[in-house]
């Protein structure tokens, strides 16, 4: 794959990737509020339901609904893999978030863009330079430092934290599978058409286990958090899908790796503005250093690439 992009496409790809990063940075705090009143399956079902409805109306009004013929010759299997990957990612991430904290979840989920970047190398023929591989090592070292520091900080809840880490790890793997399948689907359908198919498929998957009756008992805060999470799905994944049309998977994943800094900042500002709703997490300096290395390594993977 040619990593050299026209300047306009490159700038647009960067803006879309940055928008994805910011939206995902805010998301864990909204989800944490939702988890206080709803179960993970119902939250996920609602998010995909809203996303499906909005996308059907938008694409339908433009006469751009996906056609079955575009999925012939293996396209249906790719769509099935992408749908299963994203459905598993959403559920595993929510369960993991319920067992740990927003900042922990966002740092640990950075293994997802890491895996996506590696997948871009093996599946799409993208290449890392020597500098990128060094940055990759910094990223891995940062994850190890952050993880080990948090084990010490959360020793009293170690078993719970480790269960959360396992679920976030599963979310990372399934997200990378989804991302790679979607990038291949872009040869057949537009990004928004693909996302509509995936949203509808995921909504159907979670319909069997959802409890819609619990929505009637939500507080105003619960409804606000749930609606925010639903429309965050549309914005973030719409930007992500479009970014993959303009940038290689490895570069998109590197920008997204900045997400933990946004999550930490939202926690600090949100706890001051909305005490009792948003919590500012107590993170040790060694954990902050580890998170910083994760971000620096991810940025290095992007900035040290060919034509970056």
C-alpha positions in Angstrom: 0.0 0.0 0.0 1.3 3.5 -0.9 1.6 5.5 2.3 2.0 8.8 0.5 -1.3 10.6 0.5 -2.3 13.8 -1.4 -2.0 16.8 1.0 -5.8 17.3 1.1 -6.6 13.7 1.8 -3.8 13.6 4.4 -5.2 16.6 6.3 -8.7 15.3 6.2 -7.5 11.9 7.4 -5.7 13.5 10.3 -8.8 15.6 11.2 -11.0 12.5 11.2 -8.6 10.5 13.2 -8.3 13.3 15.8 -12.1 13.6 16.0 -12.3 9.9 16.7 -9.7 10.2 19.4 -11.6 13.1 21.2 -15.0 11.4 21.0 -13.5 8.1 22.4 -11.8 10.1 25.2 -15.1 11.4 26.5 -16.9 8.1 26.1 -15.8 6.1 29.1 -17.1 8.7 31.5 -20.5 8.7 29.9 -20.5 4.9 29.9 -19.6 4.8 33.6 -22.6 6.9 34.4 -24.8 4.6 32.3 -23.5 1.4 34.0 -24.7 2.8 37.4 -28.3 2.3 36.2 -28.2 -0.2 33.3 -26.6 -3.5 32.4 -23.9 -3.7 29.6 -26.1 -5.6 27.1 -29.0 -3.1 27.3 -26.7 -0.2 27.0 -25.0 -1.7 23.9 -28.4 -2.7 22.4 -29.6 0.9 22.8 -26.5 2.4 21.3 -26.6 0.2 18.2 -30.4 0.8 17.8 -30.1 4.6 17.8 -27.1 4.4 15.4 -29.0 2.0 13.1 -32.1 4.2 13.0 -30.2 7.4 12.3 -28.1 5.8 9.6 -31.1 4.3 7.8 -32.8 7.6 7.7 -29.7 9.5 6.5 -28.6 7.1 3.8 -32.2 6.4 2.7 -32.9 10.1 2.2 -29.8 10.2 -0.1 -30.6 7.0 -2.0 -27.4 5.5 -0.7 -28.5 2.4 1.2 -26.1 -0.5 0.7 -26.9 -3.1 -2.0 -26.6 -6.8 -1.5 -24.7 -7.3 -4.7 -21.7 -5.4 -3.3 -21.2 -8.2 -0.7 -21.0 -11.0 -3.3 -17.8 -13.1 -3.6 -16.9 -13.2 0.1 -18.1 -9.8 1.1 -20.8 -11.3 3.3 -18.2 -13.2 5.3 -16.1 -10.1 5.8 -19.2 -8.2 7.0 -20.0 -11.1 9.4 -16.5 -10.9 10.8 -16.6 -7.2 11.2 -20.0 -7.3 12.9 -19.0 -10.0 15.3 -15.8 -8.2 16.1 -17.5 -4.9 16.9 -20.3 -6.5 18.9 -17.8 -8.5 21.0 -15.6 -5.3 21.4 -18.5 -3.2 22.8 -19.7 -5.8 25.3 -16.2 -6.8 26.5 -15.2 -3.1 26.9 -18.3 -2.3 29.0 -17.8 -5.3 31.2 -14.1 -4.4 31.6 -15.0 -0.8 32.4 -17.4 -1.9 35.1 -14.5 -3.7 36.8 -11.9 -1.0 36.6 -11.8 2.8 35.9 -12.2 5.0 32.8 -8.4 5.9 32.7 -7.3 2.3 33.2 -9.6 1.1 30.5 -8.5 3.7 28.0 -4.8 3.0 28.6 -5.2 -0.7 28.4 -7.4 -0.6 25.3 -4.5 1.0 23.4 -3.4 -2.5 22.7 -6.3 -2.4 20.1 -4.7 0.3 17.8 -1.4 -1.5 18.4 -2.9 -4.7 17.1 -4.6 -2.9 14.2 -1.3 -1.3 13.3 0.4 -4.7 13.2 -2.5 -6.1 11.3 -2.0 -3.4 8.7 1.5 -4.6 8.2 0.6 -8.3 7.7 -2.7 -7.9 6.0 -2.3 -4.8 3.8 1.4 -4.7 3.3 2.0 -1.5 5.2 5.6 -1.2 6.5 7.3 0.1 9.6 10.7 1.9 9.5 13.4 1.2 12.1 12.3 4.3 14.0 8.7 3.0 14.1 9.8 -0.3 15.5 11.7 1.6 18.2 8.6 3.6 19.0 6.7 0.4 19.1 9.0 -0.8 21.8 8.5 2.4 23.8 4.7 1.8 23.5 5.0 -1.7 24.8 7.3 -0.6 27.6 4.8 2.0 28.6 2.0 -0.5 28.7 4.1 -2.8 31.0 5.0 0.1 33.3 1.4 1.3 33.5 0.1 -2.1 34.1 2.6 -3.0 36.8 2.1 0.3 38.6 -1.6 -0.1 38.7 -1.3 -3.6 40.1 0.5 -2.0 43.1 -2.0 0.9 43.4 -5.0 -1.4 43.3 -3.7 -4.3 45.4 -6.8 -4.3 47.5 -8.9 -5.0 44.5 -6.4 -7.0 42.5 -8.7 -9.8 41.5 -11.4 -7.4 40.2 -8.8 -5.4 38.4 -7.3 -8.4 36.7 -10.8 -9.5 35.5 -11.2 -6.1 34.1 -7.9 -6.3 32.3 -8.8 -9.6 30.8 -12.1 -8.2 29.4 -10.4 -5.0 28.0 -7.8 -7.3 26.4 -10.5 -9.2 24.7 -12.1 -6.0 23.6 -8.8 -4.9 22.1 -8.4 -8.1 20.1 -11.9 -8.1 18.7 -11.7 -4.4 17.8 -8.6 -5.0 15.7 -10.3 -7.9 14.0 -13.3 -5.5 13.2 -11.0 -2.8 11.9 -9.1 -5.1 9.6 -12.3 -6.6 8.2 -13.8 -3.1 7.7 -10.8 -1.9 5.8 -11.1 -4.8 3.4 -14.8 -4.1 3.0 -14.0 -0.5 1.9 -13.1 -2.0 -1.5 -16.8 -2.9 -1.9 -18.9 -0.3 -0.1 -18.6 3.2 1.3 -17.6 3.7 4.9 -21.1 4.8 6.0 -22.8 1.9 4.2 -20.5 -0.5 5.9 -21.2 1.0 9.3 -25.0 0.8 8.7 -24.7 -2.9 8.0 -22.6 -3.4 11.1 -24.9 -1.4 13.3 -28.0 -3.3 12.2 -26.2 -6.6 12.7 -25.0 -5.7 16.2 -28.4 -4.4 17.1 -29.9 -7.8 16.1 -27.2 -9.7 18.1 -28.0 -7.8 21.3 -31.8 -7.7 21.0 -32.1 -11.2 22.5 -30.5 -10.2 25.8 -31.5 -6.6 26.2 -34.0 -5.4 28.9 -35.8 -2.4 27.3 -38.2 -2.2 30.3 -35.3 -0.9 32.4 -35.2 2.3 30.3 -38.4 3.5 31.9 -36.7 3.6 35.3 -33.7 5.7 34.2 -33.0 9.0 35.9 -32.4 12.2 33.9 -28.7 11.8 34.3 -28.9 8.1 33.2 -30.9 9.1 30.1 -28.4 11.9 29.3 -25.4 9.6 29.6 -27.1 6.9 27.5 -28.1 9.3 24.7 -24.6 10.7 24.7 -23.1 7.3 24.4 -25.5 6.4 21.5 -24.6 9.5 19.5 -21.0 9.2 20.4 -21.2 5.8 18.6 -22.3 7.5 15.4 -19.8 10.3 15.5 -16.7 8.3 16.5 -17.2 5.3 14.3 -18.3 7.4 11.4 -15.1 9.4 11.7 -13.0 6.3 12.2 -14.5 4.6 9.1 -13.9 7.7 7.0 -10.3 8.1 8.3 -9.5 4.6 7.1 -10.4 5.8 3.6 -7.8 8.6 3.7 -5.0 7.2 5.9 -3.3 3.8 6.4 -4.5 1.8 9.3 -1.2 2.2 11.2 -1.3 6.0 11.1 -5.0 6.2 12.2 -4.3 3.8 15.1 -1.4 6.0 16.2 -3.5 9.2 16.5 -6.2 7.2 18.3 -3.6 6.2 20.9 -3.8 9.7 22.3 -7.2 8.9 23.7 -6.1 8.2 27.3 -4.8 11.8 27.7 -8.3 13.1 26.8 -9.9 10.6 29.2 -7.6 11.7 32.1 -8.2 15.4 31.3 -12.0 14.9 31.2 -11.8 13.2 34.6 -10.0 16.2 36.1 -12.2 18.9 34.6 -15.4 16.9 35.0 -14.8 16.2 38.7 -14.4 19.9 39.3 -17.5 20.9 37.3 -19.7 17.9 38.1 -18.6 16.5 41.5 -20.4 13.3 42.4 -21.0 12.4 38.7 -17.4 12.4 37.2 -14.6 11.1 39.3 -11.0 12.3 39.0 -8.8 9.2 39.3 -5.8 9.0 41.6 -3.1 7.8 39.3 0.5 7.2 40.6 3.3 9.1 38.8 4.7 5.8 37.5 1.4 5.0 36.0 1.3 8.5 34.4 4.8 7.9 33.1 3.7 4.6 31.6 0.6 6.3 30.0 2.9 9.0 28.6 5.2 6.4 27.1 2.2 4.7 25.5 1.2 8.0 23.8 4.8 8.9 22.8 5.4 5.4 21.3 2.1 5.6 19.4 2.9 9.1 18.1 6.4 7.8 17.1 4.8 5.0 15.1 3.0 7.6 13.1 5.5 10.4 12.8 8.5 8.2 12.0 6.8 6.4 9.2 7.6 6.8 5.5 6.1 9.9 4.1 4.7 11.0 7.5 
